[in-house]
Amino acid sequence: MMLLSKSIVSEENNAHSKEDMERQMEQIQEQLTLIHLKLKAKVDSEVWVQFQTKSHSIKQVELEFQKLKQLL
C-alpha cells in the first residue's frame, strides 16, 4: 500500500511539475513576444528618424541647387 501511495504522489508531483513548466514556458514565450515587439518598434522608430534626417538633407541640397541655378 505504501508503494502505491508513493507512486500516486510521485505522479501528482510530476503533473504539477509539468503544468508549472508549461505555464513558465508560456510566460517566457509571452515575454519574448513582447521583447520582439518592443525591438521592432524601436527599429521602426530609428529607421523613421534616419529617413526624416536624410530627407531633410536632400531638401537642403535641392534648395542650395535651386539658389545656384538662379545665380546663373
N, CA, C and O atoms as a Tripos MOL2 file, in Angstrom:
@<TRIPOS>MOLECULE
protein
  288   287    72     0     0
PROTEIN
NO_CHARGES

@<TRIPOS>ATOM
      1 N           0.8320   -1.1930    0.0000 N.3       1 MET1
      2 CA          0.0000    0.0000    0.0000 C.3       1 MET1
      3 C           0.8750    1.2560    0.0000 C.2       1 MET1
      4 O           0.5870    2.2170   -0.7120 O.2       1 MET1
      5 N           1.9280    1.2440    0.7880 N.am      2 MET2
      6 CA          2.8240    2.3940    0.8740 C.3       2 MET2
      7 C           3.4640    2.6830   -0.4830 C.2       2 MET2
      8 O           3.6110    3.8410   -0.8740 O.2       2 MET2
      9 N           3.8390    1.6280   -1.1920 N.am      3 LEU3
     10 CA          4.4530    1.7880   -2.5000 C.3       3 LEU3
     11 C           3.4740    2.4130   -3.4870 C.2       3 LEU3
     12 O           3.8560    3.2570   -4.2970 O.2       3 LEU3
     13 N           2.2240    2.0030   -3.4190 N.am      4 LEU4
     14 CA          1.1890    2.5530   -4.2910 C.3       4 LEU4
     15 C           0.9650    4.0250   -4.0000 C.2       4 LEU4
     16 O           0.8250    4.8200   -4.9300 O.2       4 LEU4
     17 N           0.9290    4.4080   -2.7270 N.am      5 SER5
     18 CA          0.7030    5.8160   -2.3840 C.3       5 SER5
     19 C           1.8920    6.6730   -2.8160 C.2       5 SER5
     20 O           1.7030    7.8090   -3.2500 O.2       5 SER5
     21 N           3.1100    6.1490   -2.7050 N.am      6 LYS6
     22 CA          4.2810    6.8980   -3.1790 C.3       6 LYS6
     23 C           4.2070    7.1080   -4.6850 C.2       6 LYS6
     24 O           4.5700    8.1680   -5.1960 O.2       6 LYS6
     25 N           3.7340    6.0880   -5.3860 N.am      7 SER7
     26 CA          3.6130    6.1840   -6.8300 C.3       7 SER7
     27 C           2.5870    7.2360   -7.2170 C.2       7 SER7
     28 O           2.8110    8.0050   -8.1520 O.2       7 SER7
     29 N           1.4750    7.2760   -6.5170 N.am      8 ILE8
     30 CA          0.4270    8.2610   -6.7880 C.3       8 ILE8
     31 C           0.9370    9.6640   -6.4970 C.2       8 ILE8
     32 O           0.7200   10.5810   -7.2890 O.2       8 ILE8
     33 N           1.6160    9.8370   -5.3620 N.am      9 VAL9
     34 CA          2.1650   11.1450   -5.0030 C.3       9 VAL9
     35 C           3.1880   11.5780   -6.0410 C.2       9 VAL9
     36 O           3.2210   12.7400   -6.4460 O.2       9 VAL9
     37 N           4.0230   10.6380   -6.4700 N.am     10 SER10
     38 CA          5.0390   10.9590   -7.4670 C.3      10 SER10
     39 C           4.3880   11.4020   -8.7780 C.2      10 SER10
     40 O           4.8400   12.3670   -9.3950 O.2      10 SER10
     41 N           3.3370   10.7110   -9.2080 N.am     11 GLU11
     42 CA          2.6340   11.0920  -10.4310 C.3      11 GLU11
     43 C           1.9890   12.4640  -10.2860 C.2      11 GLU11
     44 O           2.0010   13.2550  -11.2290 O.2      11 GLU11
     45 N           1.4240   12.7580   -9.1090 N.am     12 GLU12
     46 CA          0.8170   14.0630   -8.8740 C.3      12 GLU12
     47 C           1.8740   15.1610   -8.9320 C.2      12 GLU12
     48 O           1.6490   16.2200   -9.5180 O.2      12 GLU12
     49 N           3.0270   14.8990   -8.3210 N.am     13 ASN13
     50 CA          4.1130   15.8830   -8.3580 C.3      13 ASN13
     51 C           4.5950   16.1090   -9.7880 C.2      13 ASN13
     52 O           4.8750   17.2410  -10.1820 O.2      13 ASN13
     53 N           4.6890   15.0310  -10.5610 N.am     14 ASN14
     54 CA          5.1020   15.1720  -11.9570 C.3      14 ASN14
     55 C           4.0760   15.9780  -12.7460 C.2      14 ASN14
     56 O           4.4410   16.7880  -13.5970 O.2      14 ASN14
     57 N           2.7890   15.7550  -12.4620 N.am     15 ALA15
     58 CA          1.7410   16.5030  -13.1570 C.3      15 ALA15
     59 C           1.8370   17.9820  -12.8120 C.2      15 ALA15
     60 O           1.7440   18.8390  -13.6910 O.2      15 ALA15
     61 N           2.0240   18.2790  -11.5270 N.am     16 HIS16
     62 CA          2.1710   19.6800  -11.1190 C.3      16 HIS16
     63 C           3.4340   20.2710  -11.7390 C.2      16 HIS16
     64 O           3.4440   21.4040  -12.2210 O.2      16 HIS16
     65 N           4.4770   19.4860  -11.7120 N.am     17 SER17
     66 CA          5.7350   19.9580  -12.2570 C.3      17 SER17
     67 C           5.5960   20.2350  -13.7610 C.2      17 SER17
     68 O           6.1120   21.2340  -14.2630 O.2      17 SER17
     69 N           4.9050   19.3530  -14.4640 N.am     18 LYS18
     70 CA          4.7000   19.5400  -15.9010 C.3      18 LYS18
     71 C           3.8260   20.7650  -16.1500 C.2      18 LYS18
     72 O           4.1120   21.5610  -17.0440 O.2      18 LYS18
     73 N           2.7670   20.9200  -15.3660 N.am     19 GLU19
     74 CA          1.8910   22.0870  -15.5070 C.3      19 GLU19
     75 C           2.6560   23.3740  -15.2190 C.2      19 GLU19
     76 O           2.5160   24.3630  -15.9380 O.2      19 GLU19
     77 N           3.4680   23.3530  -14.1560 N.am     20 ASP20
     78 CA          4.2750   24.5340  -13.8200 C.3      20 ASP20
     79 C           5.2450   24.8590  -14.9520 C.2      20 ASP20
     80 O           5.4180   26.0180  -15.3290 O.2      20 ASP20
     81 N           5.8710   23.8190  -15.4820 N.am     21 MET21
     82 CA          6.8280   24.0130  -16.5670 C.3      21 MET21
     83 C           6.1240   24.5900  -17.7970 C.2      21 MET21
     84 O           6.6460   25.5020  -18.4370 O.2      21 MET21
     85 N           4.9490   24.0650  -18.1270 N.am     22 GLU22
     86 CA          4.2030   24.5810  -19.2760 C.3      22 GLU22
     87 C           3.8010   26.0380  -19.0500 C.2      22 GLU22
     88 O           3.8790   26.8540  -19.9690 O.2      22 GLU22
     89 N           3.3740   26.3630  -17.8390 N.am     23 ARG23
     90 CA          2.9890   27.7310  -17.5060 C.3      23 ARG23
     91 C           4.1920   28.6650  -17.6260 C.2      23 ARG23
     92 O           4.0870   29.7630  -18.1720 O.2      23 ARG23
     93 N           5.3280   28.2150  -17.1110 N.am     24 GLN24
     94 CA          6.5410   29.0260  -17.1990 C.3      24 GLN24
     95 C           6.9740   29.2170  -18.6520 C.2      24 GLN24
     96 O           7.4220   30.2970  -19.0370 O.2      24 GLN24
     97 N           6.8360   28.1660  -19.4510 N.am     25 MET25
     98 CA          7.2000   28.2720  -20.8650 C.3      25 MET25
     99 C           6.2790   29.2530  -21.5880 C.2      25 MET25
    100 O           6.7340   30.0050  -22.4510 O.2      25 MET25
    101 N           4.9970   29.2520  -21.2490 N.am     26 GLU26
    102 CA          4.0640   30.2100  -21.8350 C.3      26 GLU26
    103 C           4.4380   31.6380  -21.4440 C.2      26 GLU26
    104 O           4.3870   32.5480  -22.2720 O.2      26 GLU26
    105 N           4.8160   31.8310  -20.1750 N.am     27 GLN27
    106 CA          5.2150   33.1630  -19.7160 C.3      27 GLN27
    107 C           6.4730   33.6300  -20.4450 C.2      27 GLN27
    108 O           6.5740   34.7910  -20.8420 O.2      27 GLN27
    109 N           7.4140   32.7310  -20.6150 N.am     28 ILE28
    110 CA          8.6440   33.0770  -21.3330 C.3      28 ILE28
    111 C           8.3170   33.4340  -22.7790 C.2      28 ILE28
    112 O           8.8640   34.3930  -23.3240 O.2      28 ILE28
    113 N           7.4220   32.6600  -23.4000 N.am     29 GLN29
    114 CA          7.0310   32.9530  -24.7820 C.3      29 GLN29
    115 C           6.3750   34.3270  -24.8750 C.2      29 GLN29
    116 O           6.6470   35.0810  -25.8090 O.2      29 GLN29
    117 N           5.5140   34.6570  -23.9150 N.am     30 GLU30
    118 CA          4.8750   35.9750  -23.8970 C.3      30 GLU30
    119 C           5.9110   37.0830  -23.7400 C.2      30 GLU30
    120 O           5.8200   38.1220  -24.3940 O.2      30 GLU30
    121 N           6.8990   36.8590  -22.8690 N.am     31 GLN31
    122 CA          7.9540   37.8510  -22.6740 C.3      31 GLN31
    123 C           8.7730   38.0300  -23.9490 C.2      31 GLN31
    124 O           9.1140   39.1530  -24.3200 O.2      31 GLN31
    125 N           9.0870   36.9250  -24.6170 N.am     32 LEU32
    126 CA          9.8430   37.0070  -25.8660 C.3      32 LEU32
    127 C           9.0590   37.7590  -26.9390 C.2      32 LEU32
    128 O           9.6280   38.5420  -27.7000 O.2      32 LEU32
    129 N           7.7620   37.5170  -26.9920 N.am     33 THR33
    130 CA          6.9190   38.2280  -27.9540 C.3      33 THR33
    131 C           6.9290   39.7220  -27.6690 C.2      33 THR33
    132 O           7.0400   40.5340  -28.5880 O.2      33 THR33
    133 N           6.8140   40.0850  -26.3940 N.am     34 LEU34
    134 CA          6.8330   41.4960  -26.0120 C.3      34 LEU34
    135 C           8.1810   42.1380  -26.3470 C.2      34 LEU34
    136 O           8.2300   43.2550  -26.8600 O.2      34 LEU34
    137 N           9.2620   41.4360  -26.0570 N.am     35 ILE35
    138 CA         10.6030   41.9430  -26.3770 C.3      35 ILE35
    139 C          10.7240   42.1550  -27.8860 C.2      35 ILE35
    140 O          11.2550   43.1720  -28.3330 O.2      35 ILE35
    141 N          10.2340   41.1990  -28.6610 N.am     36 HIS36
    142 CA         10.2860   41.3140  -30.1210 C.3      36 HIS36
    143 C           9.5090   42.5420  -30.5990 C.2      36 HIS36
    144 O           9.9880   43.2880  -31.4530 O.2      36 HIS36
    145 N           8.3210   42.7480  -30.0530 N.am     37 LEU37
    146 CA          7.5110   43.9040  -30.4550 C.3      37 LEU37
    147 C           8.1860   45.2200  -30.0900 C.2      37 LEU37
    148 O           8.1820   46.1660  -30.8770 O.2      37 LEU37
    149 N           8.7690   45.2760  -28.8820 N.am     38 LYS38
    150 CA          9.4610   46.4980  -28.4620 C.3      38 LYS38
    151 C          10.6690   46.7670  -29.3550 C.2      38 LYS38
    152 O          10.9160   47.9070  -29.7490 O.2      38 LYS38
    153 N          11.4100   45.7230  -29.6680 N.am     39 LEU39
    154 CA         12.5870   45.8750  -30.5250 C.3      39 LEU39
    155 C          12.1780   46.3360  -31.9190 C.2      39 LEU39
    156 O          12.8140   47.2150  -32.5010 O.2      39 LEU39
    157 N          11.1130   45.7400  -32.4510 N.am     40 LYS40
    158 CA         10.6270   46.1370  -33.7760 C.3      40 LYS40
    159 C          10.1870   47.5980  -33.7660 C.2      40 LYS40
    160 O          10.4780   48.3360  -34.7070 O.2      40 LYS40
    161 N           9.4950   48.0170  -32.7250 N.am     41 ALA41
    162 CA          9.0530   49.4120  -32.6290 C.3      41 ALA41
    163 C          10.2520   50.3480  -32.5510 C.2      41 ALA41
    164 O          10.2520   51.4160  -33.1630 O.2      41 ALA41
    165 N          11.2800   49.9440  -31.7930 N.am     42 LYS42
    166 CA         12.4790   50.7730  -31.6670 C.3      42 LYS42
    167 C          13.1890   50.8910  -33.0120 C.2      42 LYS42
    168 O          13.6010   51.9810  -33.4090 O.2      42 LYS42
    169 N          13.3290   49.7750  -33.7040 N.am     43 VAL43
    170 CA         13.9850   49.7910  -35.0140 C.3      43 VAL43
    171 C          13.1760   50.6320  -35.9860 C.2      43 VAL43
    172 O          13.7370   51.4440  -36.7230 O.2      43 VAL43
    173 N          11.8460   50.4440  -35.9960 N.am     44 ASP44
    174 CA         10.9910   51.2410  -36.8760 C.3      44 ASP44
    175 C          11.1700   52.7260  -36.5920 C.2      44 ASP44
    176 O          11.2440   53.5390  -37.5130 O.2      44 ASP44
    177 N          11.2400   53.0710  -35.3190 N.am     45 SER45
    178 CA         11.4060   54.4670  -34.9230 C.3      45 SER45
    179 C          12.7560   55.0080  -35.3950 C.2      45 SER45
    180 O          12.8370   56.1140  -35.9310 O.2      45 SER45
    181 N          13.8040   54.2260  -35.1930 N.am     46 GLU46
    182 CA         15.1400   54.6640  -35.6040 C.3      46 GLU46
    183 C          15.2320   54.8110  -37.1180 C.2      46 GLU46
    184 O          15.8390   55.7590  -37.6180 O.2      46 GLU46
    185 N          14.6360   53.8840  -37.8400 N.am     47 VAL47
    186 CA         14.6410   53.9690  -39.3020 C.3      47 VAL47
    187 C          13.8780   55.2100  -39.7450 C.2      47 VAL47
    188 O          14.3100   55.9110  -40.6610 O.2      47 VAL47
    189 N          12.7470   55.4870  -39.1030 N.am     48 TRP48
    190 CA         11.9500   56.6670  -39.4580 C.3      48 TRP48
    191 C          12.7420   57.9510  -39.2140 C.2      48 TRP48
    192 O          12.7170   58.8650  -40.0390 O.2      48 TRP48
    193 N          13.4410   58.0190  -38.0870 N.am     49 VAL49
    194 CA         14.2480   59.2090  -37.7780 C.3      49 VAL49
    195 C          15.3470   59.3730  -38.8250 C.2      49 VAL49
    196 O          15.5850   60.4790  -39.3080 O.2      49 VAL49
    197 N          16.0060   58.2930  -39.1690 N.am     50 GLN50
    198 CA         17.0620   58.3720  -40.1860 C.3      50 GLN50
    199 C          16.4920   58.7960  -41.5370 C.2      50 GLN50
    200 O          17.0960   59.5980  -42.2490 O.2      50 GLN50
    201 N          15.3340   58.2580  -41.8810 N.am     51 PHE51
    202 CA         14.6780   58.6410  -43.1340 C.3      51 PHE51
    203 C          14.3670   60.1360  -43.1400 C.2      51 PHE51
    204 O          14.6190   60.8230  -44.1300 O.2      51 PHE51
    205 N          13.8210   60.6340  -42.0360 N.am     52 GLN52
    206 CA         13.4890   62.0560  -41.9370 C.3      52 GLN52
    207 C          14.7530   62.9130  -42.0550 C.2      52 GLN52
    208 O          14.7570   63.9400  -42.7340 O.2      52 GLN52
    209 N          15.8060   62.4830  -41.3930 N.am     53 THR53
    210 CA         17.0700   63.2240  -41.4350 C.3      53 THR53
    211 C          17.6220   63.2730  -42.8590 C.2      53 THR53
    212 O          18.0300   64.3310  -43.3380 O.2      53 THR53
    213 N          17.6300   62.1290  -43.5260 N.am     54 LYS54
    214 CA         18.1380   62.0850  -44.9090 C.3      54 LYS54
    215 C          17.2530   62.9150  -45.8330 C.2      54 LYS54
    216 O          17.7540   63.6240  -46.7050 O.2      54 LYS54
    217 N          15.9460   62.8270  -45.6440 N.am     55 SER55
    218 CA         15.0240   63.6160  -46.4770 C.3      55 SER55
    219 C          15.2730   65.1050  -46.3000 C.2      55 SER55
    220 O          15.2700   65.8650  -47.2680 O.2      55 SER55
    221 N          15.4870   65.5120  -45.0700 N.am     56 HIS56
    222 CA         15.7710   66.9240  -44.7900 C.3      56 HIS56
    223 C          17.0770   67.3460  -45.4770 C.2      56 HIS56
    224 O          17.1560   68.4190  -46.0740 O.2      56 HIS56
    225 N          18.0780   66.5020  -45.3840 N.am     57 SER57
    226 CA         19.3640   66.8080  -46.0300 C.3      57 SER57
    227 C          19.2000   66.9450  -47.5380 C.2      57 SER57
    228 O          19.7650   67.8520  -48.1490 O.2      57 SER57
    229 N          18.4350   66.0550  -48.1300 N.am     58 ILE58
    230 CA         18.2040   66.1120  -49.5790 C.3      58 ILE58
    231 C          17.4780   67.3990  -49.9490 C.2      58 ILE58
    232 O          17.8170   68.0440  -50.9410 O.2      58 ILE58
    233 N          16.4920   67.7670  -49.1650 N.am     59 LYS59
    234 CA         15.7600   69.0120  -49.4390 C.3      59 LYS59
    235 C          16.6810   70.2240  -49.3340 C.2      59 LYS59
    236 O          16.5700   71.1640  -50.1220 O.2      59 LYS59
    237 N          17.5770   70.2010  -48.3730 N.am     60 GLN60
    238 CA         18.5330   71.3030  -48.2270 C.3      60 GLN60
    239 C          19.4310   71.4000  -49.4530 C.2      60 GLN60
    240 O          19.6930   72.4950  -49.9500 O.2      60 GLN60
    241 N          19.9000   70.2660  -49.9350 N.am     61 VAL61
    242 CA         20.7540   70.2570  -51.1260 C.3      61 VAL61
    243 C          19.9670   70.7610  -52.3340 C.2      61 VAL61
    244 O          20.4860   71.5330  -53.1400 O.2      61 VAL61
    245 N          18.7210   70.3260  -52.4560 N.am     62 GLU62
    246 CA         17.8840   70.8010  -53.5680 C.3      62 GLU62
    247 C          17.7000   72.3170  -53.5120 C.2      62 GLU62
    248 O          17.7780   72.9910  -54.5390 O.2      62 GLU62
    249 N          17.4590   72.8470  -52.3240 N.am     63 LEU63
    250 CA         17.3140   74.3010  -52.1780 C.3      63 LEU63
    251 C          18.5950   75.0280  -52.5780 C.2      63 LEU63
    252 O          18.5480   76.0420  -53.2750 O.2      63 LEU63
    253 N          19.7230   74.5140  -52.1400 N.am     64 GLU64
    254 CA         21.0060   75.1190  -52.4980 C.3      64 GLU64
    255 C          21.2230   75.0560  -54.0150 C.2      64 GLU64
    256 O          21.7210   76.0060  -54.6180 O.2      64 GLU64
    257 N          20.8530   73.9580  -54.6040 N.am     65 PHE65
    258 CA         20.9890   73.8020  -56.0490 C.3      65 PHE65
    259 C          20.1170   74.8190  -56.7870 C.2      65 PHE65
    260 O          20.5500   75.4290  -57.7650 O.2      65 PHE65
    261 N          18.8900   74.9930  -56.3100 N.am     66 GLN66
    262 CA         17.9980   75.9850  -56.9250 C.3      66 GLN66
    263 C          18.5670   77.3980  -56.7960 C.2      66 GLN66
    264 O          18.4710   78.1980  -57.7260 O.2      66 GLN66
    265 N          19.1520   77.6960  -55.6570 N.am     67 LYS67
    266 CA         19.7680   79.0200  -55.4630 C.3      67 LYS67
    267 C          20.9100   79.2200  -56.4530 C.2      67 LYS67
    268 O          21.0470   80.2940  -57.0390 O.2      67 LYS67
    269 N          21.7210   78.1980  -56.6380 N.am     68 LEU68
    270 CA         22.8270   78.2890  -57.5930 C.3      68 LEU68
    271 C          22.3190   78.4720  -59.0230 C.2      68 LEU68
    272 O          22.8960   79.2300  -59.8020 O.2      68 LEU68
    273 N          21.2510   77.7800  -59.3560 N.am     69 LYS69
    274 CA         20.6720   77.9240  -60.7030 C.3      69 LYS69
    275 C          20.1960   79.3510  -60.9410 C.2      69 LYS69
    276 O          20.3430   79.8870  -62.0390 O.2      69 LYS69
    277 N          19.6320   79.9520  -59.9230 N.am     70 GLN70
    278 CA         19.1260   81.3220  -60.0590 C.3      70 GLN70
    279 C          20.2710   82.3120  -60.2590 C.2      70 GLN70
    280 O          20.1000   83.3370  -60.9180 O.2      70 GLN70
    281 N          21.4070   82.0130  -59.7040 N.am     71 LEU71
    282 CA         22.5560   82.9020  -59.8540 C.3      71 LEU71
    283 C          23.1150   82.8630  -61.2740 C.2      71 LEU71
    284 O          23.7690   83.8120  -61.7080 O.2      71 LEU71
    285 N          22.8700   81.8080  -61.9780 N.am     72 LEU72
    286 CA         23.4040   81.6870  -63.3470 C.3      72 LEU72
    287 C          22.5640   82.3890  -64.3140 C.2      72 LEU72
    288 O          22.8660   82.3900  -65.5080 O.2      72 LEU72
@<TRIPOS>BOND
     1     1     2 1
     2     2     3 1
     3     3     4 2
     4     3     5 am
     5     5     6 1
     6     6     7 1
     7     7     8 2
     8     7     9 am
     9     9    10 1
    10    10    11 1
    11    11    12 2
    12    11    13 am
    13    13    14 1
    14    14    15 1
    15    15    16 2
    16    15    17 am
    17    17    18 1
    18    18    19 1
    19    19    20 2
    20    19    21 am
    21    21    22 1
    22    22    23 1
    23    23    24 2
    24    23    25 am
    25    25    26 1
    26    26    27 1
    27    27    28 2
    28    27    29 am
    29    29    30 1
    30    30    31 1
    31    31    32 2
    32    31    33 am
    33    33    34 1
    34    34    35 1
    35    35    36 2
    36    35    37 am
    37    37    38 1
    38    38    39 1
    39    39    40 2
    40    39    41 am
    41    41    42 1
    42    42    43 1
    43    43    44 2
    44    43    45 am
    45    45    46 1
    46    46    47 1
    47    47    48 2
    48    47    49 am
    49    49    50 1
    50    50    51 1
    51    51    52 2
    52    51    53 am
    53    53    54 1
    54    54    55 1
    55    55    56 2
    56    55    57 am
    57    57    58 1
    58    58    59 1
    59    59    60 2
    60    59    61 am
    61    61    62 1
    62    62    63 1
    63    63    64 2
    64    63    65 am
    65    65    66 1
    66    66    67 1
    67    67    68 2
    68    67    69 am
    69    69    70 1
    70    70    71 1
    71    71    72 2
    72    71    73 am
    73    73    74 1
    74    74    75 1
    75    75    76 2
    76    75    77 am
    77    77    78 1
    78    78    79 1
    79    79    80 2
    80    79    81 am
    81    81    82 1
    82    82    83 1
    83    83    84 2
    84    83    85 am
    85    85    86 1
    86    86    87 1
    87    87    88 2
    88    87    89 am
    89    89    90 1
    90    90    91 1
    91    91    92 2
    92    91    93 am
    93    93    94 1
    94    94    95 1
    95    95    96 2
    96    95    97 am
    97    97    98 1
    98    98    99 1
    99    99   100 2
   100    99   101 am
   101   101   102 1
   102   102   103 1
   103   103   104 2
   104   103   105 am
   105   105   106 1
   106   106   107 1
   107   107   108 2
   108   107   109 am
   109   109   110 1
   110   110   111 1
   111   111   112 2
   112   111   113 am
   113   113   114 1
   114   114   115 1
   115   115   116 2
   116   115   117 am
   117   117   118 1
   118   118   119 1
   119   119   120 2
   120   119   121 am
   121   121   122 1
   122   122   123 1
   123   123   124 2
   124   123   125 am
   125   125   126 1
   126   126   127 1
   127   127   128 2
   128   127   129 am
   129   129   130 1
   130   130   131 1
   131   131   132 2
   132   131   133 am
   133   133   134 1
   134   134   135 1
   135   135   136 2
   136   135   137 am
   137   137   138 1
   138   138   139 1
   139   139   140 2
   140   139   141 am
   141   141   142 1
   142   142   143 1
   143   143   144 2
   144   143   145 am
   145   145   146 1
   146   146   147 1
   147   147   148 2
   148   147   149 am
   149   149   150 1
   150   150   151 1
   151   151   152 2
   152   151   153 am
   153   153   154 1
   154   154   155 1
   155   155   156 2
   156   155   157 am
   157   157   158 1
   158   158   159 1
   159   159   160 2
   160   159   161 am
   161   161   162 1
   162   162   163 1
   163   163   164 2
   164   163   165 am
   165   165   166 1
   166   166   167 1
   167   167   168 2
   168   167   169 am
   169   169   170 1
   170   170   171 1
   171   171   172 2
   172   171   173 am
   173   173   174 1
   174   174   175 1
   175   175   176 2
   176   175   177 am
   177   177   178 1
   178   178   179 1
   179   179   180 2
   180   179   181 am
   181   181   182 1
   182   182   183 1
   183   183   184 2
   184   183   185 am
   185   185   186 1
   186   186   187 1
   187   187   188 2
   188   187   189 am
   189   189   190 1
   190   190   191 1
   191   191   192 2
   192   191   193 am
   193   193   194 1
   194   194   195 1
   195   195   196 2
   196   195   197 am
   197   197   198 1
   198   198   199 1
   199   199   200 2
   200   199   201 am
   201   201   202 1
   202   202   203 1
   203   203   204 2
   204   203   205 am
   205   205   206 1
   206   206   207 1
   207   207   208 2
   208   207   209 am
   209   209   210 1
   210   210   211 1
   211   211   212 2
   212   211   213 am
   213   213   214 1
   214   214   215 1
   215   215   216 2
   216   215   217 am
   217   217   218 1
   218   218   219 1
   219   219   220 2
   220   219   221 am
   221   221   222 1
   222   222   223 1
   223   223   224 2
   224   223   225 am
   225   225   226 1
   226   226   227 1
   227   227   228 2
   228   227   229 am
   229   229   230 1
   230   230   231 1
   231   231   232 2
   232   231   233 am
   233   233   234 1
   234   234   235 1
   235   235   236 2
   236   235   237 am
   237   237   238 1
   238   238   239 1
   239   239   240 2
   240   239   241 am
   241   241   242 1
   242   242   243 1
   243   243   244 2
   244   243   245 am
   245   245   246 1
   246   246   247 1
   247   247   248 2
   248   247   249 am
   249   249   250 1
   250   250   251 1
   251   251   252 2
   252   251   253 am
   253   253   254 1
   254   254   255 1
   255   255   256 2
   256   255   257 am
   257   257   258 1
   258   258   259 1
   259   259   260 2
   260   259   261 am
   261   261   262 1
   262   262   263 1
   263   263   264 2
   264   263   265 am
   265   265   266 1
   266   266   267 1
   267   267   268 2
   268   267   269 am
   269   269   270 1
   270   270   271 1
   271   271   272 2
   272   271   273 am
   273   273   274 1
   274   274   275 1
   275   275   276 2
   276   275   277 am
   277   277   278 1
   278   278   279 1
   279   279   280 2
   280   279   281 am
   281   281   282 1
   282   282   283 1
   283   283   284 2
   284   283   285 am
   285   285   286 1
   286   286   287 1
   287   287   288 2
@<TRIPOS>SUBSTRUCTURE
     1 MET1         2 RESIDUE 1 A MET
     2 MET2         6 RESIDUE 1 A MET
     3 LEU3        10 RESIDUE 1 A LEU
     4 LEU4        14 RESIDUE 1 A LEU
     5 SER5        18 RESIDUE 1 A SER
     6 LYS6        22 RESIDUE 1 A LYS
     7 SER7        26 RESIDUE 1 A SER
     8 ILE8        30 RESIDUE 1 A ILE
     9 VAL9        34 RESIDUE 1 A VAL
    10 SER10       38 RESIDUE 1 A SER
    11 GLU11       42 RESIDUE 1 A GLU
    12 GLU12       46 RESIDUE 1 A GLU
    13 ASN13       50 RESIDUE 1 A ASN
    14 ASN14       54 RESIDUE 1 A ASN
    15 ALA15       58 RESIDUE 1 A ALA
    16 HIS16       62 RESIDUE 1 A HIS
    17 SER17       66 RESIDUE 1 A SER
    18 LYS18       70 RESIDUE 1 A LYS
    19 GLU19       74 RESIDUE 1 A GLU
    20 ASP20       78 RESIDUE 1 A ASP
    21 MET21       82 RESIDUE 1 A MET
    22 GLU22       86 RESIDUE 1 A GLU
    23 ARG23       90 RESIDUE 1 A ARG
    24 GLN24       94 RESIDUE 1 A GLN
    25 MET25       98 RESIDUE 1 A MET
    26 GLU26      102 RESIDUE 1 A GLU
    27 GLN27      106 RESIDUE 1 A GLN
    28 ILE28      110 RESIDUE 1 A ILE
    29 GLN29      114 RESIDUE 1 A GLN
    30 GLU30      118 RESIDUE 1 A GLU
    31 GLN31      122 RESIDUE 1 A GLN
    32 LEU32      126 RESIDUE 1 A LEU
    33 THR33      130 RESIDUE 1 A THR
    34 LEU34      134 RESIDUE 1 A LEU
    35 ILE35      138 RESIDUE 1 A ILE
    36 HIS36      142 RESIDUE 1 A HIS
    37 LEU37      146 RESIDUE 1 A LEU
    38 LYS38      150 RESIDUE 1 A LYS
    39 LEU39      154 RESIDUE 1 A LEU
    40 LYS40      158 RESIDUE 1 A LYS
    41 ALA41      162 RESIDUE 1 A ALA
    42 LYS42      166 RESIDUE 1 A LYS
    43 VAL43      170 RESIDUE 1 A VAL
    44 ASP44      174 RESIDUE 1 A ASP
    45 SER45      178 RESIDUE 1 A SER
    46 GLU46      182 RESIDUE 1 A GLU
    47 VAL47      186 RESIDUE 1 A VAL
    48 TRP48      190 RESIDUE 1 A TRP
    49 VAL49      194 RESIDUE 1 A VAL
    50 GLN50      198 RESIDUE 1 A GLN
    51 PHE51      202 RESIDUE 1 A PHE
    52 GLN52      206 RESIDUE 1 A GLN
    53 THR53      210 RESIDUE 1 A THR
    54 LYS54      214 RESIDUE 1 A LYS
    55 SER55      218 RESIDUE 1 A SER
    56 HIS56      222 RESIDUE 1 A HIS
    57 SER57      226 RESIDUE 1 A SER
    58 ILE58      230 RESIDUE 1 A ILE
    59 LYS59      234 RESIDUE 1 A LYS
    60 GLN60      238 RESIDUE 1 A GLN
    61 VAL61      242 RESIDUE 1 A VAL
    62 GLU62      246 RESIDUE 1 A GLU
    63 LEU63      250 RESIDUE 1 A LEU
    64 GLU64      254 RESIDUE 1 A GLU
    65 PHE65      258 RESIDUE 1 A PHE
    66 GLN66      262 RESIDUE 1 A GLN
    67 LYS67      266 RESIDUE 1 A LYS
    68 LEU68      270 RESIDUE 1 A LEU
    69 LYS69      274 RESIDUE 1 A LYS
    70 GLN70      278 RESIDUE 1 A GLN
    71 LEU71      282 RESIDUE 1 A LEU
    72 LEU72      286 RESIDUE 1 A LEU
